[in-house]
Amino acid sequence: MVKPAPLIPNVGLLYRVADIQHLTRHGVILQEEIQIPGQIRFSFYDPFNDRIEL
């Protein structure tokens, strides 16, 4: 996935997620992030308290 221009200064990888509901069915609590046109952005914390943004 190509990184949108507003995110280029940020470090990290981008992933495309096919089914957000799959995460929530397994108890993952999602936090909405600032939206970029054409992209759905959200984050959550892994079991080690690391923030993951998708």
C-alpha positions as a Markdown table, in Angstrom:
| # | Residue | x | y | z |
|---|---|---|---|---|
| 1 | Met | 0.0 | 0.0 | 0.0 |
| 2 | Val | 1.3 | 3.4 | -0.9 |
| 3 | Lys | 1.7 | 5.8 | 2.0 |
| 4 | Pro | -0.6 | 8.9 | 1.6 |
| 5 | Ala | 1.3 | 12.2 | 1.4 |
| 6 | Pro | 0.2 | 13.5 | 4.9 |
| 7 | Leu | 1.7 | 10.4 | 6.5 |
| 8 | Ile | 5.1 | 10.4 | 4.7 |
| 9 | Pro | 6.9 | 12.2 | 7.6 |
| 10 | Asn | 5.7 | 9.5 | 10.0 |
| 11 | Val | 7.7 | 6.3 | 10.5 |
| 12 | Gly | 6.0 | 3.0 | 10.1 |
| 13 | Leu | 4.3 | 0.5 | 7.9 |
| 14 | Leu | 0.9 | 0.6 | 6.3 |
| 15 | Tyr | -1.4 | -2.5 | 6.1 |
| 16 | Arg | -4.8 | -3.0 | 4.4 |
| 17 | Val | -7.3 | -4.7 | 6.7 |
| 18 | Ala | -10.0 | -6.7 | 5.1 |
| 19 | Asp | -12.4 | -7.2 | 8.0 |
| 20 | Ile | -12.3 | -4.8 | 11.0 |
| 21 | Gln | -15.3 | -6.7 | 12.5 |
| 22 | His | -13.0 | -9.7 | 12.9 |
| 23 | Leu | -10.8 | -7.7 | 15.3 |
| 24 | Thr | -13.8 | -6.5 | 17.4 |
| 25 | Arg | -15.3 | -10.0 | 17.6 |
| 26 | His | -12.1 | -11.0 | 19.3 |
| 27 | Gly | -12.3 | -8.3 | 21.9 |
| 28 | Val | -9.9 | -5.7 | 20.3 |
| 29 | Ile | -10.9 | -2.2 | 21.3 |
| 30 | Leu | -10.4 | 0.2 | 18.4 |
| 31 | Gln | -9.8 | 3.9 | 18.6 |
| 32 | Glu | -10.6 | 6.1 | 15.6 |
| 33 | Glu | -7.8 | 8.2 | 14.2 |
| 34 | Ile | -7.8 | 11.4 | 12.1 |
| 35 | Gln | -9.2 | 10.4 | 8.8 |
| 36 | Ile | -7.5 | 10.8 | 5.4 |
| 37 | Pro | -9.7 | 10.9 | 2.4 |
| 38 | Gly | -10.2 | 7.4 | 1.0 |
| 39 | Gln | -8.7 | 5.7 | 4.1 |
| 40 | Ile | -10.2 | 4.3 | 7.3 |
| 41 | Arg | -7.7 | 4.7 | 10.1 |
| 42 | Phe | -7.8 | 3.3 | 13.6 |
| 43 | Ser | -5.5 | 2.1 | 16.3 |
| 44 | Phe | -5.5 | -0.4 | 19.2 |
| 45 | Tyr | -3.0 | -1.7 | 21.8 |
| 46 | Asp | -1.4 | -5.1 | 21.7 |
| 47 | Pro | -1.0 | -7.3 | 24.8 |
| 48 | Phe | 2.4 | -5.6 | 25.5 |
| 49 | Asn | 0.7 | -2.2 | 25.5 |
| 50 | Asp | 2.2 | -1.2 | 22.1 |
| 51 | Arg | 0.0 | 1.1 | 20.1 |
| 52 | Ile | -0.8 | -0.4 | 16.6 |
| 53 | Glu | -2.3 | 2.0 | 14.0 |
| 54 | Leu | -4.0 | 0.5 | 11.0 |
